[in-house]
Every structure is written in structure tokens, then in C-alpha cells.
Amino acid sequence: MAFKIGPHTINSRALLAPMAGISDRPFRQLCRSFGAGLAVSEMVTSDTRLWNSRKSASRLDFTGETGIKSVQIAGTCPKTMSEAAKANQDIGAEIIDINMGCPAKKVCNKAAGSALMRDEALVGEILDAVISAVSLPVTLKMRTGWDKANRNALTIAKMAESAGISAITVHGRTRACRFTGEAEYETISEICSEVSVPVIANGDITDAAKAKAVLEKTSAAAVMIGRAAQGRPWVFRQINHFLEAGEHLPAPSEEEIKHILLSHLNELHAFYGDYLGVRIARKHVGWYLQDFANGKLLRTQFNQIVSAQKQVECIEEHFNDLIRDGEKAA
């Protein structure tokens, strides 16, 4: 099950993806507690002049965080990317991840994220600059290419390996595909067969069975989970168990989900403060509730609450009612 990224041993083949506005410290810690082998931070701009903003400051806050600290940086200038990597090393990062996979317009319009894949010479310069700036392992996250007519992930993977990259994550879509259509794993499989560094498969990995199928199809070292972990942090526990034991774990009970959600809520309130914590909690709670019969109604009610304590009380009351109804039915 284990593999290495530089000197770090990763003890699970299921990793948490860096998702802007989602993979914050509370969520990373929660996913680690369920067995995520690595939890990469939200994307941080390479322009260190902007790090005093509330958003960047929270993304760079690793206070009390356990596990390997992997920080993703995004930008277009080799010099500023190297400076950002060095600054992150100085504040405690243990792995630097280069973003060449984000398809967002506001990122690509600045020629960053997946837009970098259109300029292989610049990719090479950034890789060399970042890797030479730090003593940490550097990883790369990218897509299969800019569009279906320009799939160059294998070329960039080979460049990255030659530059000294420690691991490569590949999302099985082009930038043009964004998150639509089915992910294709053929390119990931080809990269796995052509480079010797660990390759991590990403895209459409929704559950334990799909994780195992993708690992077998691609020969990747691990899978990276993004949207499937939203409101379901236990997916890492399920994947790890299925890979190890070959059997599916039952879904968590309503009692366990209640405790997970309340813990997550309290951590969000503590990390962001009551005002922001209440607002950021709404999207997370919405994901937790999406599989419940009356989840849509409760989500609408929950989104009207402006008090942290009232949010906690709302979830406690809802799940206590579910548990009592379940006991009566039994």
C-alpha cells in the first residue's frame, strides 16, 4: 500500500485533492483522520505580496496540523514560483505542489494552471526554478493536455521527471473538458509506463470499487479524490479497506455521521470565526445532506441560520430525530 514522495512514506493509496475553498485545514485534518495518505492544501498564489489577504493567510495556516504538509502553488513566472516555494518551505511546508491542472477561467486567463501546458518551454523553466529553490520534494498536478487535439501530458511528465520532480498527479481530462464527460485513464496509464516517479490518478473516482479499477487500469501509485470526498470524508476509509481486504465497508450510521458533521462544524467555526465559519459551513453541510430524503429542505433551512450555535443545534436536532425514527422502525 505504501509508496514514497521524496523522503516521505505515504501509507495510503487514497489522497485528498487540493480544492479551492474546500481543502482547508479543518477538511484536510478530517480526511486524514479517515485515512487519506496525503491532503494537499488549497491553491496559493505565487505572488507573496498577496499573502497578507485573509484568504491566503488561512490557506497558509498549518497551526497544529498533523500529517505531511503539502502546499500547492500557482503562477506563471519561474522567479515568483521559486520565491513562493522557498517562502512555503520557510513556514513549514514539507512538499511543494505545482498547479498545472486548474481549469478555472480566472486562473487560465493569467496563463496559469492548466494553461501552462500550452507553453512547454515555460513549464520547463518553472520546474527547474521551483525544484532548485527548495530542499523539499516537489510534485506536479496537471491535466492530459489543453484540449483533445493537444494532449501533451506524457511529454510534460518526462520533462518533470528529468527536472527532478518527486511525483505527478494527472487528472484524466483536458482543460477544455473541465469537469464534464468521463475521465479517460489511457493517458495516465501511458505515463505510468514511461516514467519511474510515482504517478497519481485523478478524475471521476467516486468510490472504493472505482478506485481499485483505476489503480488496476493505470498501474498508478495512488488515486486522488476530490468531489467524492465532499460530504463523505469516510470515502478514504472505505477505499483503504476495500484495497486491503477486498470487501466493502458498510456506510456509516446516522449516529456516526452526526458526530462527524458536528466535529467538522465546530472546527470550521473555530478556524474561521463565527461570521465566516457559519457561511463556509453551509456548502459542507449541503454535501453531507444530499443523500438524505429530506436533505434539500433541511439545507434550505440551514442556509438561513446566521449563528454558529444555532447551526450546531439544527444538526443535532435533525440527526437525533433521524436516529429516534430509526429506532422506532427497528
Disulfide bonds with the S-S distance in Angstrom:
none
